[in-house]
Amino acid sequence: RLPGGTRGASQSMTAPPLTSDMWPWPYDDVGAIDVDVDVDMDDPKVRRQVEHKRRMMEQAGRQQRQPRQQREWPGGAPGQHEIKKWVVLSLGKCPAKVAYDPWSQGDDFRISFREGTFNERALTLGELREAAGGDWQEMPACDWHCVTGWSCLGVRFRGIPWATVLRLLLPPPPPAPAPGSHGAETGRAETATETETETNVPTGSIADCGWTCLFQRSADGYTAGVHRDDTEGAFLAVTDGDGVMLSEAHGGPRLVFPACFGWKSAKYLRCVELLPDHRLGFWEKLGCHSRGRWAWDERWAPGTSAKVWTVLAWITSQYRVFGGEWVWECVMVRGAQALGAAAAAAETLTWCLRTLAARANTYGERDRRRRRKRRKALKNL
């Protein structure tokens, strides 16, 4: 019975059958329902209640039939907020100019590459520029996502694709033998050489060199490991979109991985190792995820570290809410520098403890040798 009671002239009526646009679940499961009720349809309250119920049932039906729309995150990265400029985050220390200075050396600056098939080879920026076609290529616009929760969209770089660097590092094919020098054996050797050469040529965007982890070493001691599957679309960024080499604050030439968070791109890059097994870098050892793919929201490694880092990230986000972008940026920059100093101090302390332990073992071995000599001398007496 609808609210409002019977006021004025009452009439007996049959409620119309419910349809699919009035019911929150499929109409086929309900069917037509006929109910005899005493209701005054001329009562304004009754009309308002009927219209209200009808709108509620129509809204419930639309919500069930239509999928829930997801929130539009910046660049499609969940849990991020967009900022206007590329924030400079560092560990608070820059390498000495003697060890790292691509701005003065220019095309003579060298980056080392190590892998089992070609051991170690150093390539200059001049060689990489020639491999890129004589000038740095304009890379597709990159959305820079930081694990701390900010994203800078449309960052532009110029450089060389990582796949081109791999092709440059592949060993050259063996020289072809002179025609007709060995007859049939020469023909078979040429066929084998052609087959081997075709196997060494990369068939896709990533060359097949038998490695799993791209491990980066920086001049300031920073390290980062990237899984091979996450290097698709990667490139060596040398200059910004205007052709100016990346500044010292942004770390100079560096590898950029569009599929990963920003910490996977090592500043002050000096050496790249291609390893058969995955190796953890600086932030991975402190609790960050080993893959770090922003599309999968892989920020923190599972376990206690994920809870700790989630709380710290939430605390830093509150500075942006209550203090604005400027206060938040200052906290982020200073916090990264403080964390880098703490990590460096911890690394130094670990090295000191290991050194003391090694010396203690050395002194202990000397004492044991002296005791053995004394016992042997006493026995001889």
C-alpha positions as CSV (number, residue, x, y, z in Angstrom):
1,R,0.0,0.0,0.0
2,L,1.5,3.3,-1.0
3,P,1.8,6.1,1.6
4,G,-0.9,8.7,1.7
5,G,-3.9,6.6,2.8
6,T,-7.3,7.2,1.2
7,R,-8.3,10.7,0.9
8,G,-11.3,12.1,-1.0
9,A,-12.7,9.7,-3.6
10,S,-11.1,6.3,-3.4
11,Q,-10.9,4.0,-6.3
12,S,-9.8,0.4,-6.8
13,M,-7.2,0.1,-9.5
14,T,-4.8,-2.5,-10.9
15,A,-1.1,-1.5,-10.9
16,P,0.4,-1.5,-14.4
17,P,2.9,-4.4,-15.1
18,L,6.5,-3.5,-14.3
19,T,8.7,-3.2,-17.3
20,S,12.5,-3.6,-17.8
21,D,13.1,0.2,-17.6
22,M,11.4,0.4,-14.2
23,W,13.0,-2.6,-12.5
24,P,16.6,-2.9,-11.3
25,W,17.1,-6.5,-12.6
26,P,16.2,-8.2,-15.9
27,Y,12.5,-8.1,-16.7
28,D,12.4,-11.7,-17.8
29,D,13.1,-12.8,-14.2
30,V,10.2,-10.8,-12.8
31,G,7.3,-11.0,-15.2
32,A,4.1,-8.9,-15.0
33,I,2.8,-8.4,-11.4
34,D,-0.8,-7.4,-10.9
35,V,-1.7,-6.1,-7.5
36,D,-5.0,-4.7,-6.3
37,V,-4.4,-1.7,-4.1
38,D,-6.6,1.1,-2.8
39,V,-4.9,4.4,-3.7
40,D,-6.0,7.9,-4.5
41,M,-4.2,8.8,-7.6
42,D,-5.4,12.4,-7.4
43,D,-3.5,12.9,-4.2
44,P,-0.3,15.0,-4.9
45,K,1.7,13.1,-2.3
46,V,0.9,9.8,-4.0
47,R,1.9,11.1,-7.4
48,R,5.2,12.4,-6.0
49,Q,5.9,9.1,-4.3
50,V,5.1,7.2,-7.5
51,E,7.4,9.4,-9.6
52,H,10.1,9.2,-7.1
53,K,10.0,5.4,-7.0
54,R,9.9,5.2,-10.8
55,R,13.0,7.4,-11.1
56,M,14.9,5.3,-8.5
57,M,14.1,2.1,-10.3
58,E,15.1,3.5,-13.7
59,Q,18.4,4.8,-12.2
60,A,19.1,1.4,-10.6
61,G,18.4,-0.4,-13.9
62,R,20.8,1.9,-15.8
63,Q,23.6,1.5,-13.2
64,Q,23.3,-2.3,-13.4
65,R,23.2,-2.4,-17.2
66,Q,26.1,0.1,-17.8
67,P,29.6,-0.7,-16.6
68,R,31.1,1.6,-14.0
69,Q,33.3,4.3,-15.6
70,Q,36.8,4.5,-14.3
71,R,38.5,7.7,-13.2
72,E,40.7,9.3,-15.8
73,W,44.2,9.2,-14.4
74,P,47.0,11.3,-16.0
75,G,48.5,9.3,-18.8
76,G,46.5,6.3,-17.8
77,A,48.7,5.7,-14.7
78,P,46.5,4.8,-11.7
79,G,47.1,6.8,-8.5
80,Q,49.0,9.7,-10.1
81,H,48.4,13.4,-10.2
82,E,49.6,15.7,-13.1
83,I,52.1,18.4,-12.6
84,K,53.3,21.0,-15.1
85,K,57.1,20.6,-15.0
86,W,59.5,17.8,-14.7
87,V,60.6,17.7,-11.0
88,V,64.3,17.2,-10.3
89,L,64.8,14.5,-7.7
90,S,68.3,13.3,-6.8
91,L,70.2,11.6,-3.9
92,G,71.9,14.8,-3.1
93,K,75.3,14.1,-4.6
94,C,76.7,14.7,-8.1
95,P,79.8,13.0,-9.6
96,A,83.0,14.9,-10.0
97,K,83.6,16.5,-13.3
98,V,86.7,14.4,-13.7
99,A,84.6,11.2,-13.6
100,Y,81.6,12.4,-15.5
101,D,81.4,15.4,-17.8
102,P,79.5,14.8,-21.1
103,W,78.7,18.6,-21.4
104,S,82.4,19.3,-22.0
105,Q,83.5,16.1,-23.7
106,G,80.6,16.2,-26.2
107,D,80.8,13.5,-28.8
108,D,83.9,12.0,-27.1
109,F,82.0,11.0,-24.0
110,R,81.9,7.2,-23.6
111,I,79.3,4.8,-22.2
112,S,80.4,1.2,-21.5
113,F,78.3,-1.8,-22.5
114,R,79.0,-5.3,-21.1
115,E,77.5,-8.6,-22.2
116,G,78.7,-12.2,-22.5
117,T,78.7,-12.3,-26.3
118,F,80.8,-9.2,-26.8
119,N,82.3,-8.8,-23.3
120,E,82.8,-5.0,-23.0
121,R,82.7,-2.2,-25.5
122,A,82.7,1.5,-25.0
123,L,80.7,3.7,-27.5
124,T,81.1,7.4,-27.8
125,L,78.2,9.8,-28.3
126,G,79.7,10.5,-31.7
127,E,79.4,6.8,-32.7
128,L,75.9,6.7,-31.3
129,R,74.9,9.8,-33.3
130,E,76.2,8.3,-36.5
131,A,74.2,5.1,-35.8
132,A,71.1,7.3,-35.3
133,G,71.6,8.7,-38.8
134,G,73.9,11.6,-38.3
135,D,71.7,13.5,-35.8
136,W,69.7,12.6,-32.8
137,Q,66.3,11.3,-33.6
138,E,63.2,12.9,-32.1
139,M,61.6,10.3,-29.8
140,P,57.8,10.0,-29.2
141,A,56.5,12.2,-26.4
142,C,57.0,10.4,-23.1
143,D,54.8,10.5,-20.0
144,W,57.1,10.6,-17.0
145,H,55.5,8.8,-14.0
146,C,57.2,9.0,-10.6
147,V,56.6,6.3,-8.0
148,T,55.9,9.0,-5.4
149,G,52.6,9.9,-7.2
150,W,53.2,12.7,-9.7
151,S,53.2,12.6,-13.5
152,C,54.6,15.0,-16.1
153,L,52.9,14.4,-19.5
154,G,54.4,15.0,-22.9
155,V,58.1,15.2,-22.0
156,R,60.1,15.3,-25.2
157,F,63.6,14.0,-25.9
158,R,66.0,13.5,-28.7
159,G,68.3,10.5,-28.9
160,I,68.6,7.0,-30.2
161,P,66.4,3.9,-29.8
162,W,67.7,1.2,-27.6
163,A,67.1,-1.4,-30.3
164,T,69.5,0.6,-32.6
165,V,72.2,0.5,-29.8
166,L,71.8,-3.2,-29.6
167,R,72.3,-3.6,-33.3
168,L,75.4,-1.5,-33.1
169,L,76.7,-3.8,-30.3
170,L,76.2,-7.0,-32.2
171,P,79.4,-8.6,-33.5
172,P,80.0,-8.0,-37.2
173,P,79.4,-11.0,-39.5
174,P,82.5,-12.9,-40.6
175,P,83.9,-11.9,-43.9
176,A,82.8,-13.9,-46.9
177,P,85.4,-16.2,-48.4
178,A,86.8,-15.6,-51.9
179,P,84.6,-17.0,-54.6
180,G,85.6,-20.4,-55.9
181,S,88.4,-20.9,-53.5
182,H,87.2,-24.2,-51.9
183,G,84.6,-25.5,-54.3
184,A,81.7,-27.3,-52.8
185,E,83.0,-26.8,-49.2
186,T,83.0,-23.0,-49.9
187,G,79.4,-23.2,-51.0
188,R,78.4,-25.0,-47.7
189,A,80.4,-22.5,-45.7
190,E,78.7,-19.6,-47.4
191,T,75.3,-21.1,-46.7
192,A,76.2,-21.6,-43.0
193,T,77.6,-18.1,-42.8
194,E,74.4,-16.7,-44.3
195,T,72.3,-18.7,-41.8
196,E,74.3,-17.5,-38.9
197,T,74.2,-13.9,-40.1
198,E,70.4,-14.0,-40.5
199,T,70.1,-15.4,-36.9
200,N,72.2,-12.5,-35.5
201,V,70.1,-9.9,-37.2
202,P,67.3,-8.7,-34.9
203,T,63.9,-9.7,-36.1
204,G,61.9,-7.4,-33.8
205,S,62.3,-4.1,-32.0
206,I,64.6,-5.8,-29.4
207,A,67.6,-7.7,-30.6
208,D,68.0,-11.3,-29.4
209,C,71.3,-11.3,-27.5
210,G,70.4,-13.8,-24.8
211,W,70.1,-11.5,-21.8
212,T,67.4,-11.0,-19.2
213,C,68.3,-7.9,-17.2
214,L,69.5,-4.5,-18.3
215,F,71.6,-3.3,-15.3
216,Q,72.6,0.4,-15.2
217,R,75.6,1.8,-13.2
218,S,75.9,5.5,-12.6
219,A,78.9,7.6,-11.8
220,D,77.4,8.6,-8.4
221,G,77.0,4.9,-7.4
222,Y,73.3,4.6,-8.3
223,T,72.1,1.3,-9.9
224,A,68.9,0.2,-11.5
225,G,67.9,-3.1,-13.0
226,V,65.3,-3.3,-15.8
227,H,63.7,-6.5,-17.1
228,R,64.2,-7.2,-20.7
229,D,60.4,-7.3,-21.4
230,D,60.2,-3.8,-20.1
231,T,62.7,-2.3,-22.6
232,E,60.2,-2.3,-25.5
233,G,60.2,1.3,-26.8
234,A,63.2,2.3,-24.6
235,F,65.7,4.9,-25.9
236,L,68.8,6.7,-24.9
237,A,67.8,10.3,-24.3
238,V,70.7,12.7,-25.0
239,T,69.0,16.1,-25.4
240,D,65.7,17.7,-24.7
241,G,63.1,18.5,-27.4
242,D,65.0,21.7,-28.3
243,G,68.3,19.8,-28.9
244,V,70.1,20.9,-25.7
245,M,71.9,18.2,-23.8
246,L,70.1,17.1,-20.7
247,S,71.3,19.3,-17.8
248,E,73.3,18.2,-14.8
249,A,70.2,18.3,-12.6
250,H,68.5,15.8,-14.9
251,G,71.6,13.6,-15.2
252,G,72.9,14.0,-18.7
253,P,72.4,11.2,-21.3
254,R,70.2,8.5,-19.8
255,L,68.1,5.5,-20.8
256,V,64.4,6.1,-20.7
257,F,61.9,3.3,-20.3
258,P,58.3,4.4,-21.2
259,A,56.8,1.3,-19.6
260,C,58.4,1.9,-16.1
261,F,58.4,4.4,-13.3
262,G,61.0,7.1,-13.4
263,W,63.4,5.6,-10.9
264,K,64.3,2.9,-13.5
265,S,66.1,5.6,-15.6
266,A,69.5,6.1,-14.1
267,K,71.1,9.6,-14.1
268,Y,74.9,10.0,-14.8
269,L,74.9,6.8,-16.8
270,R,78.4,5.3,-17.2
271,C,77.9,1.5,-17.7
272,V,75.2,-0.8,-19.0
273,E,75.4,-4.5,-18.2
274,L,73.3,-7.1,-20.0
275,L,72.9,-10.0,-17.5
276,P,71.4,-13.4,-17.7
277,D,69.6,-13.1,-14.4
278,H,67.7,-10.2,-12.9
279,R,69.6,-8.0,-10.4
280,L,68.1,-5.6,-7.9
281,G,69.2,-1.9,-8.0
282,F,69.4,0.8,-5.4
283,W,65.7,1.4,-4.8
284,E,64.7,-2.2,-5.3
285,K,66.9,-3.1,-2.4
286,L,65.1,-0.5,-0.3
287,G,61.7,-2.0,-1.0
288,C,60.6,-0.8,-4.5
289,H,59.1,-3.3,-6.9
290,S,61.6,-5.2,-9.1
291,R,59.7,-4.5,-12.3
292,G,58.2,-1.0,-11.6
293,R,55.6,-0.9,-14.4
294,W,53.3,2.0,-13.9
295,A,50.4,0.5,-15.9
296,W,50.3,-2.4,-13.4
297,D,50.8,0.0,-10.4
298,E,54.0,-1.9,-9.4
299,R,55.4,0.6,-6.9
300,W,56.5,-1.4,-3.8
301,A,57.7,-5.0,-3.3
302,P,55.2,-7.2,-1.5
303,G,55.6,-7.4,2.3
304,T,56.3,-5.0,5.1
305,S,58.2,-2.5,2.9
306,A,55.0,-1.9,0.8
307,K,53.1,-0.8,3.9
308,V,55.9,1.5,5.1
309,W,56.4,3.1,1.7
310,T,52.6,3.5,1.2
311,V,52.4,5.4,4.5
312,L,55.4,7.7,3.6
313,A,53.9,8.4,0.1
314,W,50.6,9.3,1.8
315,I,52.3,11.7,4.2
316,T,54.1,13.5,1.4
317,S,50.9,13.8,-0.6
318,Q,49.3,15.7,2.3
319,Y,51.9,18.5,1.9
320,R,50.5,19.1,-1.6
321,V,46.9,19.1,-0.2
322,F,47.5,21.5,2.6
323,G,50.6,23.4,1.4
324,G,50.3,23.5,-2.4
325,E,52.5,22.4,-5.2
326,W,55.5,24.5,-4.1
327,V,55.6,23.1,-0.6
328,W,55.1,19.6,-1.8
329,E,58.0,19.9,-4.3
330,C,60.4,21.3,-1.7
331,V,59.5,18.4,0.6
332,M,60.0,15.9,-2.2
333,V,63.4,17.3,-3.2
334,R,64.7,17.6,0.4
335,G,63.3,14.2,1.4
336,A,65.0,12.5,-1.6
337,Q,68.3,14.1,-0.7
338,A,68.0,13.2,3.0
339,L,67.1,9.6,2.0
340,G,70.1,9.5,-0.3
341,A,72.4,10.7,2.4
342,A,71.1,8.1,4.9
343,A,71.5,5.4,2.3
344,A,75.1,6.5,1.6
345,A,75.8,6.6,5.3
346,A,74.4,3.1,5.7
347,E,76.5,1.9,2.8
348,T,79.6,3.4,4.3
349,L,78.9,1.8,7.7
350,T,78.3,-1.6,6.0
351,W,81.7,-1.2,4.2
352,C,83.4,-0.4,7.5
353,L,81.9,-3.3,9.3
354,R,82.9,-5.7,6.5
355,T,86.4,-4.3,6.5
356,L,86.7,-4.7,10.2
357,A,85.4,-8.3,10.0
358,A,87.9,-9.1,7.2
359,R,90.8,-7.7,9.2
360,A,89.6,-9.6,12.3
361,N,89.6,-12.8,10.3
362,T,93.1,-12.0,9.0
363,Y,94.4,-11.3,12.5
364,G,92.7,-14.4,13.8
365,E,94.3,-16.5,11.0
366,R,97.7,-15.1,11.9
367,D,97.2,-15.9,15.6
368,R,96.2,-19.5,14.7
369,R,99.3,-19.8,12.6
370,R,101.5,-18.6,15.5
371,R,99.9,-21.1,17.9
372,R,100.4,-24.0,15.5
373,K,104.1,-23.0,15.1
374,R,104.5,-22.8,18.9
375,R,102.9,-26.2,19.4
376,K,105.0,-27.7,16.7
377,A,108.1,-26.2,18.2
378,L,107.2,-27.6,21.7
379,K,106.7,-31.0,20.3
380,N,110.1,-31.0,18.6
381,L,111.7,-30.2,21.9
